[in-house]
Amino acid sequence: MTFDGPGEVPPEGPSRVTFEIEPYRDIVRLTVIHENLVDEDALRAVSAGWPAVLANLKSLLETGRVLPQPPWEMHADLRAAHMALNDLVVTARD
């Protein structure tokens, strides 16, 4: 799976997500590392996206239910801007 737009794949290949799960005192620490992003816009997008996904996961694990509204919708404007940029890149190549 990739979130890179057409023609956006960095020279080092697609972006990579690593989940590190480790004990920390009496709890568990989850670290999400998203590397090899194509640009600053992609960094802003994942910086908004991962906290929303993890908030939903936390709610599910603690209550057995996901959040009532998808938290990633809070950043729909950022996602729409990124998708519009992808459309411009594709249009410029055609």
Secondary structure, DSSP 8 states (H G I E B T S, - for coil): -----TT---TT-S-EEEEEEEEETTEEEEEEEEE--SSHHHHHHHHHHHHHHHHHHHHHHHHSS--SS-GGGGGHHHHHHHHHHHHHHHHHH-
